[in-house]
Amino acid sequence: MVRPYIQVVLLAFLVFVTACAGHSTLGKGLKSEVKPFKEAVPFSEIPMISSFDFDPDASFIYESGSGSVKVGRLFYSGWGNLEDTVKFFENEMVNKGWSLVNSIRQNGVILNYQNDAQVATLIITHDWGKSFIEIQIGPK
């Protein structure tokens, strides 16, 4: 009595698992052009170390239709020590017109900047020879 019940359950499970395996047409007809990050939303006012890699999967970018509101949470990583990475931003942010509001140093460095229209927070951490940068940028 139990054996036929197990066979029915196994058969139902196999049908369920394989039912959608052949539906390769589900995504057809949906075309979207993926633009490189720098083309999609240029945050040219934030300098970046050229050898660092942008992580588009972890990052979030929003720009209003008119372009008047632009916010982002951007993630980068690259090889280098913490102090060199921090010094780069301390120098280059000022060169791009940003003013340092404050900085916090504990288990990494947090740098808060502002310019005429925007605020930016840079969170820089370091682990095993690699620096990780999170940039939060938006309007004042």
Stockholm file with secondary structure:
# STOCKHOLM 1.0

chainA/1-140         MVRPYIQVVLLAFLVFVTACAGHSTLGKGLKSEVKPFKEAVPFSEIPMISSFDFDPDASFIYESGSGSVKVGRLFYSGWGNLEDTVKFFENEMVNKGWSLVNSIRQNGVILNYQNDAQVATLIITHDWGKSFIEIQIGPK
#=GR chainA/1-140 SS CHHHHHHHHHHHHHHHHHTTTTCTTTTTTCCCCCCCHHHHSCCTTSCCCTTCEECTTTCEEEECTTSSCEEEEEEEEEESCHHHHHHHHHHHHHHTTCEEEEEEESSSEEEEEECSSEEEEEEEEEETTEEEEEEEEEEC
#=GC SS_cons         CHHHHHHHHHHHHHHHHHTTTTCTTTTTTCCCCCCCHHHHSCCTTSCCCTTCEECTTTCEEEECTTSSCEEEEEEEEEESCHHHHHHHHHHHHHHTTCEEEEEEESSSEEEEEECSSEEEEEEEEEETTEEEEEEEEEEC
//
